[in-house]
Amino acid sequence: MERYRRIFTDDAARAESMTQEDPGYFERQAKSQSPAFLYIGCSDSRAPANSVTGTLPGELFVHCNMANQVHPSDLNMLAVLQFAVDVLDAKHVMVVGHTSCGGVRAALRDARYGLVDNRLGNLRAIRRLHAAELGALPDDEARAERLAN
């Protein structure tokens, strides 16, 4: 319960600090957004978009999912893409992988994870398609890094 309270306490303190530093910050942010980039990244808690890119709130429109995947059948991702390009006029789309991705590592294994397997199917297909290239790499870490990128 303490962690839960800390998150909200820290958020309130951050908001207060930002308001003192720039009194109109939240008012400007609430009016509109015009990010130049759509960032499609991993939902891994260790790889938050603004931290990874060194950007401030408002600079990226962000969509995260397991192993930073883009599926033509993923209506959520497609809606985010369409909104970013057509409504927000984002000029750049980035699909960003990261090291030590648990989703990519899971896709390299033949183990079953339940519902997660639905999200890993395309990565597993890519793994099979490029089995010779991945198999030539020295270890699982190198294969995971190659599949992530």
trRosetta pair geometry for C-beta under 8 A, 3 or more apart (Angstrom, degrees):
i j d omega theta_ij theta_ji phi_ij phi_ji
1 4 5.4 -53 -156 34 41 118
1 5 6.5 40 150 -17 71 103
2 5 5.8 -55 -150 38 34 109
2 6 6.2 38 152 -24 67 107
3 6 5.5 -54 -145 34 32 115
3 7 6.6 39 156 -26 64 99
4 7 6.1 -50 -157 23 28 111
4 8 7.3 12 153 -3 59 105
5 8 6.2 -67 -158 44 35 102
5 9 5.9 32 151 -19 72 113
6 9 5.5 -57 -139 42 31 111
6 10 5.8 31 162 -19 68 108
7 10 6.1 -57 -146 38 23 108
7 11 6.4 23 154 -19 60 109
8 11 5.5 -51 -143 36 33 113
8 12 6.3 34 157 -19 65 104
9 12 5.9 -55 -150 36 30 109
9 13 6.3 28 152 -17 64 108
10 13 5.6 -55 -145 39 32 112
10 14 6.2 35 154 -21 66 105
11 14 5.7 -52 -146 36 30 112
11 15 6.3 31 155 -18 64 106
12 15 5.8 -53 -147 37 30 111
12 16 6.3 32 153 -20 64 106
13 16 5.7 -53 -147 36 31 112
13 17 6.3 32 153 -20 64 107
14 17 5.7 -56 -148 37 30 112
14 18 6.3 28 155 -17 65 107
15 18 5.8 -55 -146 38 30 109
15 19 6.3 31 154 -20 64 107
15 26 7.2 36 -155 -66 97 136
16 19 5.7 -56 -148 36 29 112
16 20 6.5 29 154 -18 64 105
17 20 5.8 -55 -149 36 30 110
17 21 6.3 25 154 -15 65 110
18 21 5.7 -58 -144 41 32 110
18 22 6.3 -36 175 45 68 93
18 25 5.3 -96 155 71 104 161
18 26 7.3 102 110 -44 120 93
19 22 7.3 -85 -131 71 20 53
19 23 6.0 44 -177 -119 67 47
19 25 6.6 -128 -93 39 47 112
19 26 6.7 -22 -88 -3 92 116
20 23 7.6 22 -119 -73 15 71
21 25 7.5 33 80 -33 88 139
22 25 4.1 85 100 -50 111 107
24 27 5.0 -67 -161 50 67 115
24 28 5.5 67 142 -26 92 103
25 28 6.2 -66 -156 36 24 106
25 29 6.3 17 155 -15 64 111
26 29 5.4 -53 -141 40 36 113
26 30 6.1 39 158 -25 67 106
27 30 5.9 -54 -147 32 27 112
27 31 7.0 35 153 -30 59 102
28 31 6.0 -52 -158 19 34 115
29 33 7.5 27 -162 -82 64 85
29 57 6.8 14 -127 119 137 117
29 58 6.0 -115 -122 -71 94 127
33 58 5.8 -145 -133 -138 91 77
33 61 7.2 116 136 -82 132 96
33 88 6.3 -28 102 -129 93 116
34 58 7.9 21 45 179 55 92
34 88 6.4 174 -125 -170 43 81
34 89 6.8 -9 -149 60 87 104
35 38 7.4 116 105 -69 122 49
35 58 6.4 -170 -75 165 89 44
35 59 5.7 92 -128 159 93 21
35 60 5.3 104 -155 -129 142 8
35 61 4.5 -180 57 -28 143 80
35 84 7.5 -48 74 -146 110 95
35 88 6.2 6 43 162 80 135
35 90 5.7 -1 95 -99 83 102
36 59 7.2 -24 27 -169 88 68
36 90 6.2 107 171 -144 21 66
36 91 5.3 -27 -166 32 79 102
36 92 6.1 30 143 22 83 103
37 55 8.0 -126 48 -87 135 167
37 59 7.0 19 35 148 108 73
37 60 5.1 -36 84 -116 105 73
37 61 7.0 -172 98 27 52 72
37 90 6.0 60 -163 -159 2 112
37 91 7.6 -41 -74 57 48 69
37 92 4.8 -28 -107 76 75 102
37 93 7.5 149 -161 -94 64 25
37 94 6.0 3 -168 1 114 111
38 60 7.5 109 -129 -168 18 73
38 61 4.9 -32 -107 73 67 103
38 62 7.9 169 -162 -83 55 24
38 63 7.0 9 -179 6 97 105
38 80 7.2 136 -156 143 124 94
38 81 6.6 102 163 -117 165 57
38 84 3.9 58 -82 169 125 163
38 85 7.3 -49 -26 -50 141 75
38 90 4.7 99 -34 129 89 163
38 92 7.2 -167 27 97 67 52
38 93 4.7 -11 63 -114 108 73
38 94 7.0 177 87 26 56 66
39 49 4.8 117 113 -146 149 128
39 53 6.9 -102 -105 -33 147 148
39 60 4.5 1 -5 -168 125 126
39 61 7.0 164 20 75 74 46
39 62 5.0 -19 68 -108 104 71
39 63 7.3 172 88 30 55 61
39 94 5.2 -12 -115 65 61 107
39 96 6.3 -14 -164 4 89 126
40 63 5.0 -14 -110 72 73 100
40 64 7.6 161 -162 -88 46 37
40 65 7.8 -17 -170 20 88 96
40 68 5.9 117 132 -161 79 86
40 70 6.1 46 146 -71 161 101
40 77 7.1 54 -129 -147 126 109
40 80 7.9 128 -93 106 96 133
40 81 8.0 -2 -67 -78 127 94
40 93 6.9 21 -6 -178 110 90
40 94 6.7 -174 29 92 71 53
40 95 4.7 -21 73 -107 112 68
40 96 6.9 155 78 16 54 73
41 47 6.5 -145 166 127 124 113
41 49 5.4 173 22 -86 149 92
41 52 7.1 157 -132 42 156 157
41 62 7.0 -35 26 -155 107 94
41 63 7.6 144 26 82 61 51
41 64 5.1 -27 78 -105 77 85
41 68 5.0 -41 -158 -102 29 114
41 94 8.0 10 -58 108 88 97
41 95 7.8 167 -76 -159 46 42
41 96 4.6 -18 -98 65 92 104
41 98 7.5 47 -163 -25 102 113
42 47 5.5 41 67 73 107 138
42 64 6.2 14 115 -156 17 95
42 65 7.3 -69 -130 75 39 40
42 66 7.0 23 -148 -154 79 23
42 67 5.9 16 -113 -99 104 14
42 68 4.4 -64 -57 -39 71 91
42 96 7.6 -105 -4 96 80 78
42 97 7.1 63 -34 -136 117 44
42 98 5.8 -106 22 21 135 113
42 101 5.8 -132 -107 -127 162 112
42 103 6.7 -163 -139 21 114 129
43 64 4.3 124 -82 143 67 110
43 65 5.7 -1 -29 -139 110 10
43 66 5.8 -38 29 -68 114 48
44 47 4.6 46 80 23 107 107
44 98 6.6 -126 51 63 143 137
44 101 6.3 -120 -46 -127 146 69
44 102 6.5 144 -102 18 111 99
44 103 7.6 -124 -57 -4 102 102
45 48 7.5 2 -166 -54 42 89
46 98 7.8 -179 95 131 93 149
46 100 7.6 -25 83 90 147 120
47 51 7.7 -157 -167 75 32 108
47 52 5.5 34 -170 -65 75 130
47 98 4.4 -124 -111 -29 152 173
48 51 4.5 67 73 18 96 112
48 52 6.6 -177 82 -14 43 91
49 52 5.9 -61 -143 37 24 109
49 53 6.1 -5 170 6 64 115
49 55 7.5 -35 138 50 84 115
49 60 5.5 -144 148 104 129 156
49 62 4.6 -143 2 -117 167 131
49 64 7.1 -131 -43 -64 111 113
49 96 7.8 123 -119 54 80 145
50 53 6.3 -68 -136 52 26 94
50 54 7.7 144 172 -37 56 1
50 55 5.2 -106 -135 71 71 77
50 56 6.9 55 -150 -123 119 10
50 57 6.7 -20 -98 -68 150 56
50 59 7.7 111 -116 52 91 107
50 60 6.7 -159 -80 30 73 128
51 54 7.6 25 -171 -69 25 42
52 96 6.8 130 128 147 148 149
52 98 7.1 -91 -120 -92 139 125
53 59 7.9 -154 111 103 131 124
53 60 6.6 108 55 -54 156 143
53 96 8.0 -94 -63 -94 104 168
55 59 3.9 -131 -178 78 121 138
55 60 5.4 106 91 -22 154 108
56 59 5.3 94 57 -14 66 119
61 80 7.4 172 143 -177 111 93
61 83 7.7 -155 177 104 149 97
61 84 4.6 180 86 -113 150 107
61 88 5.8 121 -56 80 149 170
61 90 5.8 -98 22 -70 127 141
63 76 7.7 157 -153 136 121 91
63 77 5.9 120 158 -124 148 71
63 80 4.2 98 -78 142 137 164
63 81 7.6 -54 -2 -51 158 68
64 68 7.4 -50 -142 -92 61 71
65 68 6.8 132 62 -99 74 25
65 69 5.8 -76 94 43 120 82
65 74 7.5 -39 -75 -161 173 153
65 76 7.9 129 -77 93 129 124
65 77 6.8 -54 -19 -74 145 114
65 119 7.3 -153 162 -148 107 128
66 69 6.9 -2 83 6 65 113
66 103 4.3 151 172 -101 87 143
66 116 7.1 -171 -153 -146 170 89
66 119 4.8 59 65 147 134 149
66 120 7.6 -65 124 -64 130 74
67 97 7.8 1 -173 -122 63 89
67 101 5.7 99 -115 162 73 131
67 103 3.1 -128 -50 107 100 134
67 104 5.2 138 -129 -52 114 70
67 107 6.8 57 -104 -21 166 131
67 119 7.2 144 28 145 111 108
67 120 7.4 87 8 -103 151 71
67 123 6.0 -25 132 -64 159 149
67 148 7.4 -122 -155 -117 87 78
68 95 5.9 133 158 -176 110 80
68 96 6.0 -121 -140 73 155 50
68 97 5.5 -152 55 -88 143 56
68 98 7.6 118 -18 1 137 84
68 101 7.7 -82 9 -127 100 146
68 148 7.9 68 44 -160 118 80
69 74 7.5 133 109 -35 98 155
69 77 7.9 -93 100 -75 70 160
69 103 8.0 -116 -29 142 109 145
69 119 7.0 169 27 -175 150 87
69 122 6.4 122 -156 69 135 130
69 123 6.9 -97 -92 -51 126 102
70 74 7.4 -134 -162 38 37 133
70 77 6.2 -178 -131 161 61 148
70 95 5.8 -73 -27 -105 124 139
71 74 3.9 97 65 -19 101 107
71 77 6.5 112 45 40 73 145
71 122 6.1 -164 -98 -26 104 157
72 78 7.5 61 -155 -75 42 121
74 77 4.0 35 109 22 120 114
74 78 6.2 153 89 -17 65 87
75 78 5.5 -56 -140 42 33 112
75 79 6.1 37 159 -23 67 105
76 79 5.9 -55 -149 34 27 110
76 80 6.6 27 152 -17 62 106
77 80 5.6 -55 -150 37 33 113
77 81 6.3 35 152 -20 66 106
78 81 5.5 -52 -146 37 33 114
78 82 6.2 31 156 -17 66 106
79 82 5.8 -53 -143 39 30 110
79 83 6.2 30 157 -18 64 108
80 83 5.9 -57 -145 39 27 110
80 84 6.1 29 157 -21 64 109
81 84 5.9 -56 -146 35 26 111
81 85 6.3 9 163 -5 64 112
81 93 7.0 26 -133 -119 94 138
82 85 6.3 -65 -143 45 26 99
82 86 5.4 -8 175 10 68 121
82 87 7.8 58 131 -5 66 96
83 86 6.7 -62 -116 53 18 90
83 87 4.9 -27 -162 29 61 124
83 88 6.5 49 144 -6 71 102
84 87 7.4 0 -45 51 7 83
84 88 5.2 -41 -146 47 41 122
84 90 4.2 -21 165 15 92 137
84 93 7.3 111 107 -95 141 94
85 88 7.5 21 -16 55 11 80
85 89 7.4 38 -173 -115 33 22
85 90 5.8 -72 -84 55 46 89
85 93 7.6 -26 -68 -59 107 116
86 89 7.9 -25 156 -69 9 51
90 93 7.0 91 122 -70 122 71
97 101 6.5 -71 -168 -41 87 147
97 104 7.5 55 -153 -54 115 145
97 148 3.9 144 179 162 135 86
97 149 5.0 -141 58 -78 145 59
98 101 5.7 123 71 -66 76 98
98 148 6.8 -94 54 177 31 138
99 145 6.4 -3 -118 -106 77 95
99 148 7.3 154 -95 85 31 164
100 105 7.7 -9 -166 -36 45 128
100 144 7.6 47 -103 130 27 139
101 104 4.0 63 88 14 115 110
101 105 6.5 172 91 -12 60 84
101 144 6.8 -177 50 174 83 105
101 148 5.0 142 16 -107 136 127
102 105 5.5 -55 -144 39 33 112
102 106 6.2 36 156 -22 66 105
103 106 5.7 -53 -147 35 30 112
103 107 6.5 31 152 -21 63 104
103 116 7.9 -145 -122 -170 83 111
103 119 7.1 -65 -147 121 121 118
103 120 6.7 -160 -171 -92 82 93
103 123 7.2 145 146 -15 92 168
104 107 5.6 -53 -150 33 34 113
104 108 6.8 37 150 -24 63 101
104 123 6.6 -138 -118 -163 58 146
104 144 5.2 114 118 -159 113 82
104 147 5.1 156 -165 99 111 111
104 148 4.6 -45 -82 -74 168 88
105 108 5.7 -52 -156 27 35 114
105 109 7.1 26 151 -15 63 105
105 140 7.5 61 -135 162 90 111
105 144 5.1 2 -83 -117 74 132
106 109 5.9 -61 -156 35 37 108
106 111 7.2 -87 -153 68 75 105
106 113 6.1 -3 -166 -32 132 148
106 116 6.7 -43 148 143 156 133
106 120 5.8 -97 110 -102 104 146
107 120 4.5 -166 -92 -160 86 103
107 123 3.5 -46 -141 114 158 125
107 124 5.1 -139 -162 -62 86 68
107 126 8.0 19 157 54 138 99
107 127 6.0 177 143 -34 96 134
107 147 6.8 -164 87 154 122 147
108 127 6.1 173 -107 -119 54 143
108 134 7.9 -162 -126 179 103 142
108 140 6.5 131 132 -152 153 94
108 143 5.9 110 -127 119 139 120
108 144 6.0 -80 -27 -83 148 79
108 147 6.5 -170 -70 10 102 161
112 117 5.9 -15 -149 -68 74 136
113 116 3.9 -33 106 59 124 124
113 117 5.6 160 52 -47 79 79
113 120 7.4 83 37 -1 124 143
114 117 6.6 174 78 -2 18 99
115 118 6.0 -34 -177 12 55 113
115 119 8.0 41 138 -5 68 98
116 119 5.8 -60 -166 39 51 107
116 120 6.1 38 144 -16 79 113
117 120 5.5 -64 -140 44 37 108
117 121 6.7 66 158 -55 67 83
118 121 6.3 -25 -159 -16 29 115
120 123 5.2 -65 -162 49 61 112
120 124 5.6 63 142 -27 87 105
121 124 5.7 -59 -147 36 28 110
121 125 6.4 30 154 -21 64 104
122 125 5.4 -50 -149 33 36 114
122 126 6.5 37 151 -18 65 101
123 126 5.6 -50 -150 36 36 112
123 127 6.4 43 148 -24 65 102
123 147 6.7 77 -166 173 101 120
124 127 5.3 -46 -149 32 36 118
124 128 6.6 36 152 -17 65 101
125 128 5.8 -52 -150 36 33 109
125 129 6.2 35 151 -20 65 108
126 129 5.5 -53 -143 38 32 114
126 130 6.2 -3 166 12 67 111
126 147 6.8 130 108 -144 118 94
127 130 6.7 -78 -143 56 21 85
127 131 6.7 58 151 -80 61 72
127 134 6.4 -17 -150 -3 70 168
127 147 6.3 3 -86 -114 86 135
128 131 5.7 -6 -154 -47 34 110
130 133 4.6 -42 180 44 93 116
130 134 5.5 92 117 -21 91 100
130 147 8.0 170 74 -97 132 82
131 134 5.9 -62 -140 45 28 106
131 135 5.6 30 161 -24 66 114
132 135 5.8 -56 -140 38 24 112
132 136 6.6 28 157 -25 59 106
133 136 6.0 -58 -155 28 28 112
133 137 7.6 35 148 -30 59 96
133 146 7.4 -156 133 158 104 148
134 137 5.9 -45 -166 12 41 114
134 143 4.7 68 -168 -137 96 103
134 146 6.2 -175 -108 84 78 136
134 147 6.7 30 -108 -58 126 101
135 143 8.0 39 -70 -100 28 126
137 142 4.0 -161 169 113 121 120
137 143 5.0 167 69 -67 137 71
137 146 6.1 -146 -65 -11 155 143
138 142 5.3 80 47 9 78 152
139 142 5.3 99 55 11 67 100
139 143 7.2 -127 107 -2 36 92
140 143 5.4 -56 -145 40 36 112
140 144 6.1 39 155 -23 69 104
141 144 5.8 -53 -148 34 29 111
141 145 6.5 28 154 -17 63 106
142 145 5.7 -53 -147 37 32 111
142 146 6.4 31 154 -18 65 106
143 146 5.8 -56 -147 38 31 110
143 147 6.2 26 157 -15 66 109
144 147 5.9 -57 -143 41 29 107
144 148 6.1 31 156 -22 64 110
145 148 5.7 -56 -146 36 29 113
145 149 6.4 -1 164 5 63 112
146 149 6.4 -76 -146 50 26 90
